[in-house]
Amino acid sequence: MKVGFVHLGCSKNLIDTEATIGLFKKNKFEIVNDETKAEIIVINTCGFIDTAKEEAINTILEMAQYKNQKCRYLIVMGCLVQRYYEELIKEIPEVDLFIKIEEYDKLWDKIEDLIKRDIVVKSKPKASKKITEIPEMPMLTQEEFLNRTITTGNNYAYLKIGEGCSNKCTYCAIPYIRGPFVSRTKEDIIEEAKQLAKKGIKELIIIAQDTTKYGIDLYGKSKLAELLHEISKIEGIQWIRFLYSYPEGITEELIEEVANNPKIANYFDIPIQHIADCILKKMNRRTNKKQIQNLLTKIRNKIPDVTLRTSLIVGFPGETKENFQELLDFIKEAKFDKLGTFMYSKEEGTPAARLPEQIHGNTKKARYHQVMKLQQEISRTNLAKKLHQEYEVLIEEISFDGKYYIGRTMQDVPDMDGLVYIKVGKIQDENVIGNFVRVKVTQISNYDMMAEII
């Protein structure tokens, strides 16, 4: 049978999708990229914020239309299912199988049961209950990690080092969906990294909900720096980066490892969410303004060419005009190289959803656009400093019109950061794609750069 996949959500969720594709391949199913040809459609959903939930529901309903054509089975898994299992069963009967995250240890058994016995597998709806902390989620097995099908191309892959989150920020539902943070063993991670290197992967992107928590549950202290050092010894891996490092978990040891290890990108992705102390406290964040400022100064002093990325939330309950102005002033001062902003989403069952002084939607939108406009100016100013500088670039593709090679520097995360465009010469060199070249920057835009091969 032919199977089509629809992936929604973050890179951490993508690994679950890749593992599921691997399971179908292992069991001799054919994977197709056209849902009109698929006899089985699998949707891996996100349920993090309202816009993600809306996208997931719309996608399910869209794919359900193919049940009247070639599709025989519609399977839905992921965060939305974990969070709204009972409601989904009641409201979308077109789906043949819903799989919760807590059932991932029986994932293939459920799929096989549906297909082999040709029945609709649906548990009886349970009474809906208020969101509470849920037990530790089963992680993918080591075999599933090793056999997953990489969907990000031949150059880079994500490497998940832990599951769940224990931070309990008041606005976030992830701990209730994915359970507390659970680390993979260092041995399993290294084995997977070696397998990826053998497949020709050149860049590893280390991910977890909070990578700085890696190892605390297994070894009694954070082992992220040590893990990065071990991965850097693997032959074939040329670039390593880690994402989602919460500020309170960034240690001197980690900064030193980044500064001294040429394989690790001089790049810190530090989600601070806000800067006003009163808002940080309401968010149940574990740092304050002074600590964040000191951390940024420390990193920049140790790694002068570091790239700093952050994410912010505007419109959190109780955010006053003064709080927002403090945030704007801080953005001007910090001059982050990369910055993402979210409008606060009132997530049912989270502590923040019960807070008074909820901010009007129009105010949130206005503040969002104000931040992004400011950051655009900062980004362009930062990029201007790179004019006429030389960089190593990983060429990943050629533009549709064949005029430009498109690549990234070590300081750019795929699908998040800017690109480098290099004009193709009179003779195209197909060997350039998938390899590293040395370039000089000739032009910049708000987020991207033009360059020429040296």
C-alpha positions in Angstrom: 0.0 0.0 0.0 1.1 3.6 -0.7 1.5 5.9 2.3 1.5 9.7 2.3 2.7 11.9 5.2 1.7 15.3 6.3 4.1 16.8 9.0 3.0 19.8 11.1 4.9 21.5 13.9 8.5 21.8 15.2 11.7 20.0 14.4 11.3 17.9 17.5 8.0 16.6 16.1 9.6 16.1 12.7 11.8 13.3 14.2 8.6 11.4 15.3 7.4 11.8 11.7 10.7 10.5 10.3 10.6 7.5 12.7 7.1 6.7 11.6 8.1 6.8 7.9 10.9 4.5 8.8 8.5 2.0 10.4 6.3 1.9 7.2 9.4 1.5 5.0 10.7 -1.3 7.2 7.3 -3.1 6.8 7.5 -2.7 3.0 5.0 0.1 2.4 5.7 2.5 -0.4 6.0 6.2 0.6 4.5 8.8 -1.8 4.6 12.6 -1.8 1.2 13.0 -3.5 -1.8 12.6 -1.2 -4.1 11.8 -4.2 -2.1 8.6 -4.7 -2.0 7.5 -1.0 -4.0 4.7 0.3 -3.0 5.6 3.8 -2.5 9.2 4.9 -0.7 9.9 8.2 -0.8 13.4 9.8 1.5 14.3 12.6 0.0 17.3 14.4 1.1 20.2 16.5 -1.1 21.4 19.4 1.1 24.1 20.9 -0.8 27.4 20.3 -4.2 28.3 18.7 -2.8 28.9 15.2 -1.1 25.5 15.2 -4.3 23.8 16.4 -6.3 25.5 13.8 -3.8 24.5 11.1 -3.9 20.9 12.3 -7.8 20.7 12.3 -8.0 22.2 8.8 -5.4 19.8 7.6 -7.2 16.8 9.0 -10.5 17.9 7.4 -8.7 18.6 4.1 -7.1 15.1 4.1 -10.4 13.5 5.1 -11.8 14.5 1.7 -9.5 12.0 0.1 -11.4 9.2 1.9 -13.9 9.5 -0.9 -11.1 8.8 -3.4 -8.1 6.5 -3.1 -7.4 6.9 0.6 -8.6 3.9 2.7 -7.2 4.9 6.1 -6.6 8.3 7.7 -4.3 8.2 10.7 -3.6 11.2 13.0 -0.9 11.4 15.7 1.0 13.9 17.7 0.5 16.7 20.1 -3.0 17.7 19.1 -4.2 14.1 19.6 -2.4 13.9 23.0 -4.1 17.0 24.2 -7.6 16.6 22.7 -8.0 12.9 22.2 -11.6 12.5 23.3 -12.9 15.6 21.6 -11.3 14.6 18.3 -12.8 11.2 18.3 -16.2 12.7 18.8 -15.9 15.5 16.3 -13.9 14.0 13.4 -15.2 10.4 12.8 -13.6 10.4 9.3 -10.3 9.6 11.1 -9.7 5.8 11.3 -7.0 5.9 14.0 -5.9 8.5 16.5 -2.5 7.8 18.2 -1.6 9.7 21.4 2.1 10.4 22.3 1.7 8.1 25.3 1.0 5.3 22.9 4.1 5.7 20.8 5.6 2.6 22.4 2.7 0.7 20.7 2.6 2.8 17.6 3.2 0.1 15.0 1.0 -2.4 16.8 -1.9 0.0 16.5 -1.2 0.8 12.8 -0.8 -2.9 12.0 -4.0 -3.8 13.9 -5.9 -1.2 11.8 -4.6 -2.3 8.5 -4.4 -6.1 8.9 -7.8 -6.6 10.5 -9.4 -3.8 8.3 -11.2 -2.3 11.3 -11.6 1.2 12.7 -9.6 1.4 15.9 -11.1 3.9 18.3 -11.1 3.8 22.0 -14.3 4.7 23.8 -14.3 8.4 24.7 -13.4 9.1 28.2 -14.8 11.9 30.3 -13.0 15.1 29.4 -10.8 16.3 32.3 -9.0 19.4 33.3 -5.4 19.6 32.1 -3.0 18.3 34.7 0.6 17.0 34.7 0.9 13.8 32.9 3.3 11.0 33.4 6.6 10.6 31.6 6.0 9.9 27.8 7.5 6.9 26.2 10.4 7.8 23.9 11.1 6.4 20.5 13.2 3.2 20.8 16.8 3.4 19.7 16.0 1.2 16.7 13.3 3.7 15.6 15.8 6.6 16.0 18.3 4.7 13.9 15.9 3.7 11.2 14.1 7.0 10.8 13.9 8.4 7.3 15.7 11.7 7.1 13.4 14.2 5.3 15.6 17.3 5.5 17.9 16.4 2.6 21.4 15.1 2.3 23.3 17.8 4.2 21.8 18.1 7.7 19.6 16.3 10.2 18.1 17.0 13.5 19.3 15.0 16.5 16.9 14.8 19.4 18.6 14.4 22.8 15.6 14.5 25.1 11.9 14.4 25.3 9.4 16.5 27.2 9.9 19.6 29.4 10.0 20.2 33.2 10.3 24.0 33.2 6.5 24.7 33.6 6.4 28.2 32.2 2.9 29.4 33.0 1.9 30.0 29.3 3.1 26.7 27.9 1.2 23.4 27.5 4.2 21.3 26.4 4.8 19.7 29.9 1.2 18.6 29.9 1.4 17.2 26.3 4.9 15.7 26.3 5.5 15.1 30.0 8.6 16.0 32.0 12.1 16.2 30.5 13.7 12.8 29.8 17.2 12.5 28.4 18.4 9.9 26.0 21.6 8.1 27.0 24.8 9.5 25.7 25.7 6.2 24.2 22.5 6.1 22.1 22.9 9.6 20.9 26.5 9.1 19.8 25.5 5.9 18.0 22.8 7.7 16.1 25.1 10.6 15.3 27.7 8.1 13.8 24.9 6.5 11.7 23.9 9.9 10.4 27.5 10.6 9.5 27.8 7.3 7.6 24.8 8.4 5.5 26.7 11.5 4.5 25.1 14.0 6.8 27.5 17.0 7.3 25.6 19.1 9.9 23.8 18.0 13.1 21.3 20.2 14.8 20.9 19.2 18.4 17.4 19.7 19.7 15.2 19.2 22.8 12.6 21.4 24.5 15.5 22.7 26.6 18.8 21.4 25.5 20.6 22.7 28.6 18.6 20.2 30.7 20.3 17.3 29.0 21.7 14.7 31.4 20.4 16.2 34.6 17.9 13.3 35.1 20.4 10.6 34.1 23.7 11.9 35.4 22.8 14.5 38.1 24.1 17.5 36.1 23.9 19.0 32.7 26.0 17.1 30.2 25.3 19.2 27.1 28.9 20.5 26.8 30.4 17.1 27.2 27.9 15.6 24.7 28.8 18.2 22.1 32.4 17.5 22.6 31.9 13.8 22.0 29.8 14.4 18.9 32.5 16.7 17.4 34.9 13.7 17.4 32.8 11.9 14.8 34.4 11.8 11.4 32.3 13.3 8.6 30.3 15.7 10.8 31.6 19.2 10.0 29.0 21.5 11.6 27.2 21.1 14.9 24.7 23.5 16.5 22.3 23.2 19.4 18.9 25.0 19.7 16.5 26.0 22.5 19.1 26.7 25.3 17.3 28.4 28.2 19.4 31.2 29.8 19.6 29.8 33.3 21.2 26.6 31.9 24.0 28.1 29.9 27.1 27.3 31.9 30.7 28.6 31.7 31.6 25.1 30.5 29.1 25.3 27.6 30.3 28.7 26.5 34.0 27.5 26.6 33.1 24.5 24.5 31.4 26.6 21.9 34.3 29.1 21.9 37.0 26.5 21.6 35.5 23.8 19.3 35.7 24.7 15.6 33.0 22.2 14.7 30.4 23.9 16.9 28.7 27.0 15.5 29.3 30.2 17.4 25.5 30.4 17.8 23.3 30.6 20.8 19.5 30.3 20.5 18.3 31.7 23.9 14.5 32.0 24.3 14.1 34.7 26.9 10.4 35.5 26.2 10.5 38.9 27.9 12.8 41.3 29.8 10.5 43.0 32.4 11.0 41.3 35.7 7.4 41.4 36.7 6.4 39.7 33.4 9.2 37.1 33.7 7.9 36.3 37.2 4.4 35.8 36.0 5.7 33.5 33.3 7.5 31.5 35.9 10.8 32.0 34.1 14.0 31.3 36.1 16.0 34.4 35.2 15.6 38.2 35.6 16.6 41.1 33.5 20.0 41.6 35.1 20.9 38.0 34.7 20.0 38.0 31.0 22.0 41.1 30.4 25.0 39.7 32.2 24.7 36.4 30.2 24.7 38.1 26.8 27.7 40.3 27.8 29.6 37.2 29.0 28.9 35.3 25.8 29.9 38.2 23.6 33.1 38.9 25.6 34.1 35.2 25.2 33.0 34.8 21.6 33.1 38.2 19.8 31.7 36.9 16.5 28.9 35.0 18.2 25.4 35.0 16.6 22.6 35.4 19.2 19.0 34.4 18.6 16.1 34.8 20.9 12.3 34.4 20.9 9.8 36.8 22.7 6.2 36.8 23.7 4.2 40.1 23.4 0.8 40.6 25.0 1.3 38.4 28.0 -1.5 39.0 30.6 -0.7 42.2 32.5 1.9 43.5 30.1 1.6 47.3 30.4 2.7 49.9 28.0 5.7 50.5 30.3 6.6 46.8 30.2 6.4 46.7 26.5 8.5 49.9 26.1 11.1 48.3 28.4 11.1 45.3 26.0 11.6 47.6 23.0 14.4 49.4 24.7 16.1 46.1 25.5 15.8 44.9 21.9 17.6 48.1 20.8 20.3 47.6 23.4 20.8 43.8 22.9 20.8 44.0 19.0 20.1 40.3 18.6 21.2 38.9 15.2 18.0 36.8 14.9 14.8 37.3 16.8 11.4 35.6 16.6 8.2 37.0 18.2 4.9 35.4 19.2 1.7 36.9 20.2 0.6 35.4 23.6 -1.8 32.6 23.0 -4.3 31.8 25.8 -3.8 28.1 26.2 -6.6 26.3 28.1 -5.5 24.6 31.3 -2.3 26.6 31.7 -1.9 28.9 34.7 -1.5 32.0 32.5 -4.9 31.4 31.0 -6.4 32.2 34.4 -4.5 35.4 34.9 -6.4 38.7 35.0 -5.7 41.6 32.6 -5.7 39.5 29.4 -4.5 41.7 26.5 -6.8 42.6 23.6 -5.9 40.9 20.3 -5.5 44.2 18.4 -3.0 45.4 21.0 -1.0 42.1 20.7 -0.9 42.5 16.9 0.2 46.1 17.1 3.0 45.2 19.6 4.1 42.2 17.4 4.4 44.4 14.3 6.3 47.0 16.3 8.9 44.5 17.5 9.3 42.9 14.1 9.8 46.3 12.4 12.4 47.3 15.0 14.2 43.9 14.6 14.2 44.2 10.8 16.2 47.5 11.1 18.6 45.8 13.6 19.1 42.8 11.4 20.0 44.9 8.4 22.5 46.9 10.4 24.0 43.7 11.7 24.2 42.2 8.3 25.8 45.4 6.9 28.9 44.6 9.0 29.3 41.4 7.0 29.8 43.2 3.7 33.1 42.2 2.0 33.7 39.6 4.7 34.6 36.0 3.8 32.6 33.0 4.9 32.4 29.3 4.4 29.0 28.4 2.9 27.2 25.1 2.5 25.6 25.1 -0.9 22.2 23.3 -0.7 20.4 24.0 -3.9 20.1 26.0 -7.1 17.3 28.5 -7.7 14.4 27.6 -9.9 15.6 29.9 -12.7 19.1 28.4 -12.5 20.7 31.7 -11.8 21.8 31.3 -8.2 23.3 28.7 -5.9 21.6 28.9 -2.5 23.4 28.1 0.7 23.9 29.0 4.4 26.8 30.1 6.6 27.6 28.3 9.8 25.7 31.1 11.6 22.3 30.3 9.9 19.8 27.6 10.9 17.9 25.9 8.2 14.3 27.3 7.7 14.8 29.9 10.4 17.6 32.2 9.4 18.9 33.9 6.3 20.3 32.5 3.0 23.3 33.2 0.9 22.7 33.7 -2.9 25.7 33.1 -5.2 25.4 33.9 -8.9 26.0 30.9 -11.1 28.8 31.4 -13.6 28.8 30.6 -17.3 29.4 27.0 -16.5 27.4 25.3 -13.8 29.3 23.0 -11.5 26.8 20.4 -10.2 29.4 19.2 -7.7 29.1 22.5 -5.8 25.7 21.5 -4.4 26.1 19.7 -1.1 29.6 21.0 -0.6 31.3 23.9 1.2 32.7 26.9 -0.7 34.5 30.0 0.4 32.7 33.2 -0.5 32.9 37.0 -0.1 29.7 38.9 0.7 28.8 41.5 -2.0 25.3 42.7 -1.0 22.9 42.4 1.9 19.1 42.7 2.3 17.0 42.6 5.5 17.9 39.0 6.2 19.8 37.5 3.3 23.2 38.0 1.6 24.6 38.0 -1.9 28.1 36.6 -2.4 30.6 35.5 -4.9 32.8 32.4 -4.8 36.4 33.2 -4.1 
